């Protein structure tokens, strides 16, 4: 809803990627206010959004999935973003909705971000099929790790700031923009998740199979993404990891896009999306190797979904994206609830929201209740981890 943001893209090297007739802008933005994005802009632009969605969908031979990419801390991403999510469910109820949500860090410069994030979380929990949470702070940590690898000589070359595939400026010479490298990490996530739809593979995974296999309960659809090898698109020549090491890295905290510890939490299911010259036997061998160290729920010990795409990312022999439905997301949500509660106890900044037509104070208490209910569902599953027992020996049939 800020025209300048879109104009900047249209003046850059990626302008040919976008259909200008499908762009929708306003002037002033949502002012860090979920209600303005969701209620005001959502109502004002509803018909135009639906028309553009239908127009895009009509060009598809086989519409598998919608991707929604938004941030949670501001007003437009959280408010209008989740309004679009609701419209997708209304207009295309049978089409899978996968959402990549950028969660703010605790040191966020938007004071109202806890309100915006919790109000948006209710919509994500109710209307998304899968949510891939990404934390700003994790992206910062990963980019710093990549730079350290490059400068210390442990990886490929030094980051090339005027590479033609940096998101913001492309081949235009000049310094890399502050968020280019962070955005590139999320771009890598999306490139890997859609690789099966774009390239051949011996074990391709349709996008609608992700929710079908990884989401055993409708509300618990938050999947922790981890990537290996770690590189920005400006530094594709980071050395590839050995194959077995790559699988180990995918279950390491350092490679996750949110700060969490899955090995001390409970797995409901896990998908491994591999690209490059990797055999099914390599996949199975590494799953068997890692299985003892990964606590799965007792009723889904075989909860692995795998995909093999034969085309690796540019400059690499192979890569791996892991999507884990794991209770380790709970601390992130608990922290968000605490930050929301600090503001809400004092009713601070509420008047900015309640001035917007259609916004009611009950939305805040309902959003808080929805988040608390989600946390409790994860907590109950976590409690079963203490009762997990090793696999019982298989029954042998008497002859």
C-alpha positions in Angstrom: 0.0 0.0 0.0 3.0 2.3 -0.4 3.4 3.2 -4.1 7.1 4.0 -3.7 8.0 0.4 -2.8 6.4 -1.1 -5.9 7.8 1.7 -8.2 11.3 0.9 -7.0 10.9 -2.7 -8.1 9.5 -1.6 -11.5 12.6 0.6 -12.1 15.0 -2.2 -11.2 16.3 -5.2 -13.2 13.4 -7.5 -12.0 10.7 -5.3 -13.6 10.1 -7.9 -16.4 9.2 -10.5 -13.8 6.0 -8.7 -12.8 2.8 -8.2 -14.9 2.2 -4.5 -14.4 -1.6 -5.0 -14.8 -1.6 -7.2 -11.7 0.0 -4.6 -9.4 -2.2 -2.8 -6.8 -1.0 0.2 -4.8 -2.1 3.0 -2.6 -0.1 6.0 -1.4 0.2 6.2 2.3 0.6 2.7 3.6 -1.1 1.3 6.7 0.9 3.2 9.4 1.9 0.0 11.3 -1.8 -0.6 12.0 -3.3 -4.1 11.4 -6.8 -2.6 11.4 -6.0 -0.1 8.6 -4.6 -2.9 6.4 -7.3 -5.5 7.2 -10.4 -3.4 7.6 -9.9 -0.2 5.6 -7.7 -1.3 2.7 -9.1 -4.8 2.7 -12.6 -3.4 2.2 -11.6 -0.7 -0.3 -9.7 -3.0 -2.6 -11.6 -6.3 -2.1 -13.2 -6.4 -5.5 -9.9 -5.4 -7.3 -8.0 -8.1 -5.4 -10.5 -10.8 -6.3 -10.6 -9.7 -9.9 -6.8 -9.9 -10.2 -6.7 -13.3 -8.4 -9.2 -14.7 -10.9 -7.4 -13.3 -13.8 -4.1 -14.9 -12.7 -5.8 -18.2 -11.9 -7.5 -18.4 -15.4 -4.0 -18.6 -17.0 -3.1 -21.7 -15.0 -3.3 -25.2 -16.5 -3.1 -26.8 -13.1 -3.4 -24.5 -10.2 -1.7 -26.3 -7.3 -1.2 -23.7 -4.6 -1.2 -20.0 -3.6 1.9 -18.6 -1.9 1.3 -15.6 0.3 4.5 -13.8 1.4 4.1 -11.1 4.0 5.6 -9.6 7.2 3.8 -9.7 10.5 5.1 -6.6 12.4 3.7 -3.8 10.2 0.2 -2.9 9.1 -0.1 -3.8 5.4 1.7 -7.2 5.6 -0.2 -8.3 8.7 -3.6 -6.7 8.0 -4.1 -6.7 4.3 -1.9 -9.8 3.9 -4.3 -11.9 6.1 -7.3 -10.3 4.5 -6.0 -11.6 1.1 -5.6 -15.0 2.8 -9.2 -15.0 3.8 -10.2 -14.0 0.2 -8.2 -16.9 -1.2 -10.1 -19.3 1.0 -13.5 -17.8 -0.1 -12.7 -17.7 -3.8 -10.6 -20.9 -4.2 -11.5 -23.1 -1.2 -10.0 -26.2 -2.8 -6.6 -24.7 -3.6 -3.8 -25.1 -1.0 -2.6 -21.8 0.7 1.0 -21.8 1.9 2.1 -18.7 3.8 5.7 -17.4 4.4 5.4 -15.1 7.4 8.3 -12.8 8.5 8.1 -12.5 12.3 9.6 -9.4 14.0 12.5 -9.7 16.4 12.1 -8.6 20.0 14.1 -5.4 19.2 11.7 -4.5 16.4 11.3 -0.7 15.8 7.5 -1.0 15.4 6.1 -0.5 18.9 2.7 -2.0 17.9 4.2 -5.1 16.2 3.0 -7.4 19.0 -0.6 -6.3 18.3 -0.2 -6.7 14.6 1.5 -10.1 14.8 -1.1 -11.6 17.2 -4.1 -10.3 15.3 -2.5 -11.8 12.1 -1.7 -15.1 13.8 -5.4 -15.7 14.5 -6.0 -15.4 10.7 -3.1 -17.6 9.8 -4.2 -20.3 12.3 -7.8 -20.2 10.9 -7.2 -19.8 7.1 -3.8 -21.1 6.1 -3.0 -24.7 5.1 0.7 -24.3 6.0 2.7 -21.4 7.5 6.5 -21.2 7.2 7.5 -18.9 10.0 10.8 -16.9 9.4 12.3 -14.7 12.0 14.1 -11.5 11.1 16.8 -12.2 13.7 17.5 -15.6 12.3 18.0 -14.1 8.8 20.4 -11.6 10.3 22.3 -14.4 12.1 22.4 -16.5 8.9 23.7 -13.6 6.7 26.4 -12.9 9.3 27.4 -16.6 9.3 27.6 -16.6 5.5 29.8 -13.4 5.5 32.0 -14.9 8.1 32.4 -18.1 6.0 33.2 -16.0 2.9 35.7 -13.7 4.5 37.5 -16.4 6.5 38.0 -18.4 3.4 36.0 -21.4 4.7 33.6 -21.1 1.8 33.8 -20.0 -1.8 34.4 -16.5 -2.9 33.9 -13.1 -1.2 30.3 -11.9 -1.6 29.9 -10.3 -5.0 27.8 -7.2 -4.3 27.0 -6.3 -7.9 26.0 -9.8 -9.0 23.2 -9.8 -11.5 20.9 -11.8 -9.2 20.9 -9.7 -6.1 17.3 -8.9 -5.5 17.3 -5.1 -5.4 19.7 -3.7 -7.9 20.7 -6.7 -10.1 23.7 -5.9 -12.3 23.6 -2.2 -11.4 26.9 -1.4 -9.7 26.6 -0.1 -6.2 26.5 -1.3 -2.6 24.2 -4.2 -1.7 21.1 -2.9 0.1 20.8 -3.8 3.8 18.0 -6.3 3.3 19.0 -7.9 0.0 20.9 -10.7 1.5 18.1 -11.4 4.1 15.6 -11.5 1.3 17.8 -13.8 -0.7 17.6 -16.4 2.1 13.8 -16.4 1.8 14.0 -16.5 -2.0 16.2 -19.7 -1.7 13.4 -21.2 0.5 10.8 -20.5 -2.1 13.0 -21.6 -5.0 13.6 -25.0 -3.3 10.0 -25.5 -2.3 8.8 -24.9 -5.9 11.6 -26.8 -7.6 9.5 -30.0 -8.1 6.9 -27.9 -10.0 9.6 -26.4 -12.3 12.1 -29.3 -12.9 12.2 -33.0 -13.5 12.9 -35.4 -10.7 12.7 -39.1 -9.8 10.6 -38.3 -6.7 8.8 -35.0 -7.3 6.6 -33.6 -4.6 3.5 -31.6 -5.5 3.0 -28.5 -3.4 -0.4 -29.7 -2.2 1.3 -32.9 -0.8 3.1 -30.7 1.8 0.0 -30.0 3.9 -1.5 -33.5 3.3 1.6 -35.2 4.8 2.9 -32.7 7.3 -0.2 -31.4 9.0 -1.9 -34.1 11.1 -4.1 -31.5 12.9 -5.6 -28.5 11.1 -4.4 -25.7 13.5 -0.9 -27.1 14.0 0.3 -26.2 10.5 3.4 -24.1 11.4 6.4 -25.8 9.7 10.0 -24.9 10.7 12.1 -24.4 7.5 15.9 -25.1 7.4 18.2 -24.8 4.4 21.6 -26.2 3.5 24.0 -25.1 2.1 23.6 -21.6 3.4 24.3 -18.9 0.8 22.9 -15.7 -0.5 22.2 -15.4 -4.3 25.1 -13.0 -4.4 27.5 -15.7 -3.3 26.5 -18.9 -5.1 30.1 -20.2 -5.1 30.0 -21.1 -1.4 31.4 -24.7 -1.4 28.9 -27.5 -1.3 28.8 -29.6 1.8 29.4 -33.3 1.7 26.1 -35.1 1.2 25.8 -36.7 4.7 26.9 -33.5 6.3 24.2 -31.6 4.5 21.5 -33.9 6.1 23.0 -33.3 9.5 23.1 -29.5 8.9 19.4 -29.5 8.1 18.6 -30.5 11.6 21.0 -28.0 13.2 19.7 -24.8 14.9 22.2 -22.8 12.8 20.4 -23.6 9.5 16.8 -22.9 10.7 14.9 -19.8 9.7 13.5 -19.4 13.1 15.4 -19.6 16.4 14.3 -22.9 18.0 15.7 -26.3 19.0 13.8 -29.1 17.3 15.9 -31.9 18.8 14.6 -31.1 22.3 11.0 -30.9 21.1 8.7 -33.3 19.4 8.4 -33.9 15.6 4.9 -34.5 14.3 6.2 -35.0 10.7 9.1 -33.9 8.5 9.7 -33.3 4.8 13.1 -33.4 3.1 13.2 -31.7 -0.3 16.5 -32.6 -2.0 17.9 -31.1 -5.2 20.8 -32.4 -7.3 22.4 -35.8 -8.0 21.1 -37.6 -5.0 19.7 -41.1 -5.0 16.7 -42.5 -3.1 19.1 -44.8 -1.3 21.1 -41.8 0.0 17.9 -40.3 1.4 16.9 -43.5 3.2 20.3 -44.1 4.6 20.5 -40.6 6.1 17.0 -40.8 7.5 17.9 -44.1 9.2 21.1 -42.5 10.5 19.4 -39.4 11.9 16.2 -41.1 13.2 17.5 -42.1 16.7 18.4 -38.5 17.5 15.0 -37.0 16.4 12.1 -37.6 18.8 8.9 -38.3 16.7 5.4 -38.7 18.2 4.6 -42.3 19.0 1.8 -42.6 16.4 3.9 -41.2 13.5 7.3 -42.7 13.8 7.5 -43.1 10.0 6.4 -39.5 9.4 8.9 -38.6 6.7 8.0 -37.1 3.3 10.7 -36.9 0.7 11.1 -35.2 -2.6 14.0 -35.5 -5.2 14.5 -32.9 -7.9 17.3 -33.7 -10.3 18.2 -30.0 -11.0 20.4 -28.4 -8.3 20.6 -24.7 -7.5 23.0 -22.6 -9.6 26.6 -23.2 -8.6 25.9 -26.2 -6.4 25.9 -30.0 -6.7 23.0 -30.5 -4.3 20.9 -28.7 -1.7 18.3 -29.6 0.9 15.3 -27.9 2.3 13.8 -29.5 5.5 10.3 -28.6 6.7 9.6 -29.8 10.2 6.2 -29.8 11.9 7.7 -29.6 15.4 6.6 -28.3 18.8 9.7 -26.1 19.0 7.7 -23.2 17.5 5.9 -22.9 20.9 8.6 -20.6 22.6 8.3 -18.1 19.7 4.6 -18.0 20.1 4.9 -17.7 24.0 7.3 -14.8 23.6 4.9 -13.1 21.2 2.0 -13.5 23.6 4.0 -12.0 26.4 4.9 -8.9 24.4 1.3 -8.5 23.3 0.1 -8.8 27.0 2.5 -6.1 28.1 0.8 -3.6 25.8 -2.7 -4.9 26.2 -2.7 -4.8 30.0 -2.3 -1.0 29.8 -4.6 -0.8 26.8 -1.7 1.1 25.2 -2.2 2.3 21.6 -5.6 0.7 21.4 -7.3 3.9 20.3 -5.4 3.9 17.0 -7.0 0.6 16.1 -10.5 1.3 17.5 -10.8 4.4 15.4 -10.9 2.3 12.3 -14.4 1.4 11.1 -15.2 -2.2 11.7 -12.5 -2.8 14.3 -13.7 -3.8 17.8 -11.8 -4.4 21.0 -13.1 -8.0 21.1 -10.8 -8.8 18.2 -7.8 -8.3 20.5 -9.1 -10.7 23.2 -10.2 -13.3 20.6 -6.8 -13.1 18.9 -5.1 -13.6 22.3 -7.4 -16.6 23.1 -6.7 -18.1 19.7 -2.9 -17.9 20.3 -3.2 -19.2 23.9 -5.2 -22.2 22.6 -2.6 -22.9 19.9 0.2 -22.8 22.5 -1.8 -25.2 24.8 -2.2 -27.7 21.9 1.6 -27.7 21.4 2.1 -28.0 25.1 -0.1 -31.0 25.4 1.9 -32.7 22.6 5.1 -31.8 24.2 4.0 -33.5 27.4 3.7 -36.8 25.6 7.4 -36.7 24.8 8.2 -37.8 28.3 6.2 -41.0 27.7 7.9 -41.9 24.4 9.4 -45.4 24.4 11.9 -46.9 22.0 10.5 -48.8 19.1 9.2 -52.2 20.3 10.7 -55.2 18.5 8.6 -56.3 15.6 6.5 -59.4 16.2 7.8 -62.6 14.7 5.3 -65.0 13.4 5.6 -68.5 14.8 6.0 -71.1 12.0 
